[in-house]
Amino acid sequence: MPVPSRTEVTTPQSRCRFALAWADITPPEGIYHRMWGAAKHERATGVHRPLRATVAVFEPLHPSGERQVLLALDHCVMGAAEHRQLVAKVAQASGQPAESILVVFSHTHGAGLLALDRVSLPGGDLIPGCLHSIGERAADLVKECLRSLVPASIVYGSGRCGLAAHRDFWDGDRQQYVCGFNPDGPADDTVTVARVTADDGVLLATVVNYACHPTTLAWDNTLISPDYVGAMREVVECNTGAPCLFLQGASGELGPREGFVGDTEVADRNGRELGYAALSALTALPKAGTRFHYTGPVVSGATLGAWAHEPLSAEQLEDQSAWQLARWQERLTYLPGLPTVAQVQAELDQFLADEAAARAAGDESHAADCRAMAERKKRLLHRQEQLPPGDAYPLQVVLWRMGDATWVGVQGESYSVLQTELRRRFPHKAIIVATIAADWGASYLPPRELYGTGIYQESIAVAAPGGLEQLIESIAQRLA
């Protein structure tokens, strides 16, 4: 006898109190903009698309005092000092506990570098004011959300998008890894989406969670830009009429097929590709509070099997409002042999001296390479000076479960196995994974087997081999 077929298909859903608000945080033209070591410019010459700060607030359907504030910024990263100041400002102005505020970044490399150690550079004098403005606007957004919280349903789905590609490329001629499109490498193409609807049927927001470095625009670009994220939001918002929240997934080894260019149209094309994929997945979502159920045979030219969307039971609806929240620091052992601040400073000084010597000798090519390496050392120095003391890095993790879904906010740049493994282990749950959270001190988290290969991500990692695997196990234990 055949095995009986399933008679019900359920779509992951959540019930909570929710609000979302956003604001423009585009820096002024002329601000320090050099994000790429190979860039020849220092200041932004204009704006491609505006940058955003988006705040989403979640709390249990039956308020218990627990609340999660998500602040998503169209910027690449922040240092520990800059992040700490931002969170403190938002907490004080909004009255929310600092630990309840999770800052995540779209990771666009076209927004510039808001680092206080760049204040003395051309356009750097605008950085403190920009940071102050972001803090003020973010606090106002949190207060607006707190006034606007309403009961809401969140329905989850997924689709596919081929924008992201593997970017650990082995250059056989030069016998080295470079960070660029690898057409033979695997890439997670999952687009996870969510639709948030108030109980009166008003669409409050959509969420797009995708893993792909926003590195379409690189050293030749002199414009402030959200990279592909801007055009993606435009596509989704024009078709839904509601704001779209983008969350960067675990994209340590993933970047756009076509990237590292100066042409903003390429960034927009990449964004439209993701936007249409997200719209496809959003369009397929059923109405909140329903299940797809087999209703029985219908005799026609053939005997047909009829299905229909039916309301969930009161017990099922109650299950969707289940709420659990966990915040912790996952202590990841430091990589042995991390350079000291003094060592990095000495290397920086040497590259600066070599650059000056190369320019004096008329060797502009070597001078450009030295300038790029000096930039790499400046960033390393900025991070090393702010690394927490001790023998382990306290990686920040936030987990909140709402009904059939779990939202994960995690510090650092993890490889995509973080999200693919969690989704493999818990296939019937919707799992939103937002990385690039908090400050950038954690850097990259590559899989254990890639240490010692010479890939870029390993060269600036601070956690020892096995850190990513430890993180996955720790999250999975809590999910279980």
C-alpha angles and dihedrals in degrees: 000000000000118000109257113256122237113269098200137048117194125197117215110256140173135202120205144124110276145175134172133192134167140193140190113261099171110154120232119271110264096039118138104279110166105128096151126068090219093053117118096199131073104191131054111251097200146323127286096184130345122265123234143211111205124188123195120182123200128186135160118283086241100044113235101169093268115118136164121210116197117196113189117191131192093229135103105238143320131222121241095260094047092047093047092051092048095051092045092051094048092045094050095045096044099037093235123134111260091232090060093061115088115188116201129178131218083217096225110171091204097071097075129239117292096200122143091216087069096060093105093054125089107292091006091113087073094058100082092050091048092051090048091051092049090052093050094047093045091052090050090050092051091051091048090052093048089056091048104047112138136167108272143175123225120202119193134206142153141224140172132261127179096204095101118074135179111268107190098104123182111216101208095189093055096031095230142105117251128188103247147099112318107190091192098051125097119251132191105237098182118135110194114198137183133193117207117202131178119231090256090060097256113144106235102180148327126229127212117192114186136152114229130116110246091231100128089115116054142156096333092055116093097173129099105247143164086216114217092344092076097057091041091057091046092055094048096042095047089055099041104032091223133100117269122220114206120204120189112229130210099300105155092135099024131094138148118291089234111038147124091071136128097222111106091199088068089055090049091048090051089050093050090051091057093040094056091046090051091048091052091054093044092050091056094056116112126228114285117262096029140106130206106242136183108241099186143264124322117200111227134128080318127014101264130203112227124206129187140180108252132183117265119247121258089254092052091049090051091052089057090061094056109130132196127165129191130176123179146145114248105211108221117189113246118250109260114250098025108172118255124238089252092053093050091047091052091050090048092051090050094051091048090051091047091050092052091048093049092051091049089053092048094246099137094168094058090041090056091051091050090048091052092048090048089054090052090052092048090057092045090050091050091054097041091053090056101041112126113251123250135056098296139049113238099225112200117232131176124188125182124176120204114180110297095357139072123201116205124196113186135174122237135028107291125187114252093258085084091070099030093053094047091049091047092054095045104034096161095055128079108235121193111195117195114182132176087066125161116351127345097244093109092060117180128354108200123179116272095253094059095062110106095027096100098241116157094244092058092047092065099031118122099191122082122243110289095037094113092047090050090051093050092050093047093052093043092053091055092045089053 
